């Protein structure tokens, strides 16, 4: 029997978001469609909202083996979009290693527009197989903030990188406006965590990951992210030198701490937190982007660290609104 | 015909005859040996080594002036970050896995198609997202290009069909812009040059990985991890050979788009090399 509904142009797992500048100023949602197992929710915007907020959800809070999510995003000139999730994206166990769960994002960001993607981490369960490809095409004056992070699984159940395979690839392309066809690859950040791949050098994946429970990458590009990028680079440069000795007496140290600025106090607290949570991080300037890599011995320490860095600097909250930071709080 | 059914009899007869002749040949050889005892059996120098073997030895020589000795590929930083738990064998396997996964597909691709050198170099430049790692790769790549231009090319004029000449020209005209057109990373250049001087694909991959191991082990000796005899023992060990072969097999069909980091913490160690108080290496 023919369906009484008009045929859908979307396949299962497909989604589409278009954001554009409203005539009255501010960003508006021009289009948003999705198909099971993907679900998108855009809370009705408040009057003082800086950007459109969209939640990526999946039914049951996770993706089962063989699910494929394909999200395409277009952020039109001068508009802003924030994307968040509600809790970790769980990747369930696969019945067979050749069945892969996939998540793909293709985003186009136009001039003077910004996309801020600060989701919760992906949580691959034991024996899961997952592949993620996120491709961002930016015009020359577009801005992007992308956080991509993955945890070691359900630690309460004793999982520690017990997955079969996890691959994540993030590409940032610079495209000239007006379809001139000239595209340049700026950054291709790719991570492959594989049980078999580690076994090839005689190691288990847990062993190769050392004692890191969460591993993440932050990619920043464009005017809106410039000050945040500079902040990460500057903080990286001021990290205390490993192996340096402090020969001051305890009194001299206490005296030095009493007279310092808020910023220095925050920094020494953060450094203490990095030590406690086993946070390792580095920041680099690569082809006009800033790439921050981090790892931590607990998922919460990783979240606290990336959250405190982004919130202390403050420019994301100022431009995209506090709601864009909800997953890293 | 009767002979069809009795076919096994002539066969047996011939086999017997062969056995008999072989026995007699053996016998005659023995007698010859005793008859002329002072004559050494073979004076034939054997065939000449192929020209590519000559270049294989040059490119695998640690005296190749790439400046590899200046880099420890994260070993120094790994030791500083893991004072109590560091072991060379676990670093070696992590480093091999990481280096093969990120770089070997580019070496293989450049060997298979040297003409795509510029595109491969550009893609690798976008994929090394770590300041220290980029510096190490580019420094050695530029040195290798210099060796080609100043030393190898004279013996192989036009063997590269202008690919390397065009690449060097592109590199020279490069200004300090955000996104360079050419960077001269080691991996693709090594693959292309090996193809041009006639090394096989598997050979090239093996030399590339072995050079990495040699550089790591040499760095370990200078960082006082172990002494030179232990170093040779590791190098000669079965484990290194097996790991290199496993890595080449793992990456043989990996497209450069799918190359990636298999040891995320390696990026952190290499990236954080800059935060060491005292350093003896550049990476």
Boltz contact constraints between the chains, C-beta under 6 A:
constraints:
  - contact:
      token1: [A, 184]
      token2: [B, 179]
      max_distance: 6.0
  - contact:
      token1: [A, 185]
      token2: [B, 126]
      max_distance: 6.0
  - contact:
      token1: [A, 187]
      token2: [B, 126]
      max_distance: 6.0
  - contact:
      token1: [A, 188]
      token2: [B, 126]
      max_distance: 6.0
  - contact:
      token1: [A, 188]
      token2: [B, 127]
      max_distance: 6.0
  - contact:
      token1: [A, 189]
      token2: [B, 129]
      max_distance: 6.0
  - contact:
      token1: [A, 190]
      token2: [B, 260]
      max_distance: 6.0
  - contact:
      token1: [A, 191]
      token2: [B, 260]
      max_distance: 6.0
  - contact:
      token1: [A, 191]
      token2: [B, 261]
      max_distance: 6.0
  - contact:
      token1: [A, 191]
      token2: [B, 264]
      max_distance: 6.0
  - contact:
      token1: [A, 192]
      token2: [B, 260]
      max_distance: 6.0
  - contact:
      token1: [A, 192]
      token2: [B, 262]
      max_distance: 6.0
  - contact:
      token1: [A, 197]
      token2: [B, 262]
      max_distance: 6.0
  - contact:
      token1: [A, 200]
      token2: [B, 246]
      max_distance: 6.0
  - contact:
      token1: [A, 200]
      token2: [B, 250]
      max_distance: 6.0
  - contact:
      token1: [A, 201]
      token2: [B, 93]
      max_distance: 6.0
  - contact:
      token1: [A, 201]
      token2: [B, 96]
      max_distance: 6.0
  - contact:
      token1: [A, 201]
      token2: [B, 97]
      max_distance: 6.0
  - contact:
      token1: [A, 201]
      token2: [B, 243]
      max_distance: 6.0
  - contact:
      token1: [A, 203]
      token2: [B, 93]
      max_distance: 6.0
  - contact:
      token1: [A, 208]
      token2: [B, 94]
      max_distance: 6.0
  - contact:
      token1: [A, 208]
      token2: [B, 263]
      max_distance: 6.0
  - contact:
      token1: [A, 210]
      token2: [B, 265]
      max_distance: 6.0
  - contact:
      token1: [A, 212]
      token2: [B, 265]
      max_distance: 6.0
  - contact:
      token1: [A, 215]
      token2: [B, 264]
      max_distance: 6.0
  - contact:
      token1: [A, 239]
      token2: [B, 275]
      max_distance: 6.0
  - contact:
      token1: [A, 241]
      token2: [B, 275]
      max_distance: 6.0
  - contact:
      token1: [A, 241]
      token2: [B, 277]
      max_distance: 6.0
  - contact:
      token1: [A, 242]
      token2: [B, 80]
      max_distance: 6.0
  - contact:
      token1: [A, 242]
      token2: [B, 275]
      max_distance: 6.0
  - contact:
      token1: [A, 242]
      token2: [B, 276]
      max_distance: 6.0
  - contact:
      token1: [A, 243]
      token2: [B, 80]
      max_distance: 6.0
  - contact:
      token1: [A, 243]
      token2: [B, 277]
      max_distance: 6.0
  - contact:
      token1: [A, 244]
      token2: [B, 277]
      max_distance: 6.0
  - contact:
      token1: [A, 280]
      token2: [B, 268]
      max_distance: 6.0
  - contact:
      token1: [A, 282]
      token2: [B, 268]
      max_distance: 6.0
  - contact:
      token1: [A, 282]
      token2: [B, 271]
      max_distance: 6.0
  - contact:
      token1: [A, 282]
      token2: [B, 272]
      max_distance: 6.0
  - contact:
      token1: [A, 284]
      token2: [B, 130]
      max_distance: 6.0
  - contact:
      token1: [A, 284]
      token2: [B, 131]
      max_distance: 6.0
  - contact:
      token1: [A, 286]
      token2: [B, 129]
      max_distance: 6.0
  - contact:
      token1: [A, 287]
      token2: [B, 179]
      max_distance: 6.0
  - contact:
      token1: [A, 288]
      token2: [B, 178]
      max_distance: 6.0
  - contact:
      token1: [A, 291]
      token2: [B, 129]
      max_distance: 6.0
  - contact:
      token1: [A, 293]
      token2: [B, 267]
      max_distance: 6.0
  - contact:
      token1: [A, 293]
      token2: [B, 268]
      max_distance: 6.0
  - contact:
      token1: [A, 295]
      token2: [B, 265]
      max_distance: 6.0
  - contact:
      token1: [A, 295]
      token2: [B, 268]
      max_distance: 6.0
